[in-house]
C-alpha cells in the first residue's frame, strides 16, 4: 500500500514538473515595441488644368467655341505643350453643353489639360488670359511615380523603428534581436486639390526662363505632395 501511494506521489510530481518544463519554453522572451514614422514631400509632375470654353460676345460680335478651340490648340503649340495631353472631360468627344439665354443659344465645352510643372502652368494661364479664356483652374495634382515614393517612405519608417529600438536598448546595455512582428500602421499621401489657382487670379510678377522674360500674373507655387508612413515593430532583446 505504501509503495502504491509513493508511486502515485511520484507520478503527480513528475506531471507537475513536466507541465512546468512545457510552460517555460512558451514563456515570452524579453522584447521591445516601437513605432517608426517617416515623411516625404515631393513636387507634383502631373498637374491637371480644366479649361472651359463658351461662346462669348464682344458688343455684337460673337466668338464661337470652335474658334476658341482653334486658338487654344495654336496656343498649346506655341508653348510646346503636346496637344495629346488635351481632352474633353466628357466620355463623348462630340459632347457640347447647350444653354438657351433669351433668344441666344450658348454652347460650352470643358477640356482637361495635363501639364508637368508650375512654370508651364504659369505661362499657360498668362496666355489664356490674353485670349480672354479665363475660365481655367488647377483641379488636381499628383506624381507619376507616387507608388515608388510610397514604398520608399515605408522603408524609411521601418528603418526608423529599428534605429529607435537600438538606441533605446543601448541606454540600458541591451541589444536588439530579430524582428518578431512588423506591421504597417498608416500610410497617407496628401495630394493637393489646388482649386484656388485660376487664370483670372494672376497679377504683376516677372521672372526669366533662359533668354525669355515671362510675365505671368503671378508665379504659380504648387503645393507639395506629402507622404507619411507609420510602422509598428516588435523586436526580441538579446
N, C-alpha and C positions, 0 to 999 in steps of 0.2 A: 504493500500500500504506500509506504513511504517512498519507495522507488518510483511509483506511478506519479505521485504528487511532485516529486523532484523533476521528473521528465516533463510534466505539464508546465512547471515553472520555467524550465529552461526553454521550452518552445515559445512561451509568452515573451520572455526576454529576447529571444532570437528574432521574434516577429517585430518587436518594438525597435530593435537595433536595425533590422532590415529596412523598416519604414523610415527611420532617421537617415540611413545612408541613401535611400531613394530620394528623400526630400532635399538633402544638401546640394546635389548637383543642379537641381532645378531652382535653387535659391539664386535670385538675380545678382549678377556681378555688379560692382560699382560702375556707375555711368554718369554722363553729363548731358544735359539737354540744352541746346542753344538755338537761336534764330538768327539767320543771316539775311541782310537786306541790301539790295543793290539798285541804283538808279542810273538812268542814261537819258540824255537829251540829244535828239537828232534833228537836223534841218530837213523839212519836207522836200521831196523831189517829185511829188505828184500833187499838183495844185489845180483844182477844178474851178473854172470860172463859168458861170451861167450868164449868157448874153441874150437879152430879149430884143427882138426887132418887131416894130409895129408901124403901120402906116402913120405918117405924120404930115402936118400941113404947115407950110410957111406962107402966111397970108392965104392966098388962093391956090398956091402951088402944092401939089401932093407929091410926096416921096413914097413910093411903094416898098413893100417888103422885099420884092425881087430886086429892086435897085439897091437896097441896103445890103442884101446878100452879096451882090457883086462887089460892093465897096468893102465889105468885111473880108471877103476872100483876097482881094487885092492888098488890103492892109496886112493880113497874115503873111502873105508872100513877101511884102516889103520888110517885115520884121523877121524873116527867115523862120517862121513858125509853120511846121508841117500841117497842111490842111487836113491830113488824115486824122489829126487829133481833134477835129471839129465834128460834132454830130448833133443831130436833133435829139432833144431829150425825150421824145415820144417814140414808141416802138414803130409806128408807121412813119416812114420818111417823108410821106407826102402830106402829113397832118398839118393843118393850119387852123388856129383858133379864129373864129369869126364872131364879131360882135357888131350889132347894129346900134349906132348912136344917131338919133334923129333920122335924117334921110341918108346918112352915110353908113357904109359897111366897113368896119375896121378889121383888118386882118393882122394876125400876130404869129410869130414863130419864136420858139425858145431853143437856144443852142447851148451845148456844153463843150467847153474847150479845156483840154488837158495841157498844162504847162509844167515846166521843170524847175523854175527858180523865181525868186522875188523880183529880180531885175527885169525879167521878161514881162512879169505881171505889171510892173510899174510903167514900162514902155507901152504895153498894150492899152492900159487904162487911159494914158495920156492921149494916145492917138484916137481911141474910141470917142473920147470927149470932143475932140476936134471935128469928128464926123457926126456929132450930136447923138451918138449911141451911148447914152449914159446909163442905160438900164443893164448894168453888168456888175456882178459881185462874185467874190470868192465864196463858194458854198461848201467846199470840202478839201481837206488836205491829208496826205498820207505819205508813205515811203515805199518804194518798190522792193526794198529788202527788209521789211518790217519783221518777218518771221525769223530771219537770221539774227537780227538785233535782239529779239526776244530770247532766243536761245543763249546768246552771249550774256544777257543780263541774268538769266537763270544760273549760268555757270559762275558768274561773279558772286551771286548771292550764296551759293553753297560753299564757295571758297571762303567767303566772309564768315560763314558759320564755323567752318573748320578752324580758321585763324582765331576766332573768338574763343573756341573751346581750348585751343592750345595755350593762349596767353592766360586764360583763367586757371587752367591746371598748373601752369608754370608757377603761378603765385603760391600754390600750396605743394610745390615739388612733385606734382603729378605729371603723368604723360598720357597723351591721347592714344586710344586703341582703335580698333576697327569700327567702322560705321555700322550701327545696329539698325537704325531707321533713318531714311531720308524722305522728306515729303514736301511737296510744293504747297505753300500756304496761300499764296496770292501772286497773280501777275496782272498788271494793269498797264495798258497803253492809252494815254490820253492824247487823242488826235484833235487838232484844232478845227472847229467849225467857224471859220472866220467870216461870218455874215456881216460884220461891221465894215469890212473893206469893200468899197464900191467905187465905180468910175466917177461918180459925182462928188466924191469926198476929197479929192486930191488938189493941193494948192501950194504953189511957190516954193519949190526946192530944186536945186540943181546938183548934178554930180557928173563925173566924166566916166565914160566907158571907152577906153582906148583913146582915139582922137576925136570921138563924137561927144558933144555936150548933150546930155539927156536932161530934159526938163519935165519930169512928171509932176503932177500937182502935189504929190507928197511921196517921199520914199516909203516903199512898202516894206514893213518889217514883219515877217511871218512869225507866228507863234511856233515855238519848238514843240516837237512831239516828245512827250515824257513817258518813259517806260520804267516801271518799278516791279521788282520781283522780291518775294519773301519766301525763304526756305527754312524748314524745320529739320534739325538733325539731332540724332541721339548717338553718342559715341561711348564705347567702353573705355574705362580707365585702367591703364596698365598698373 
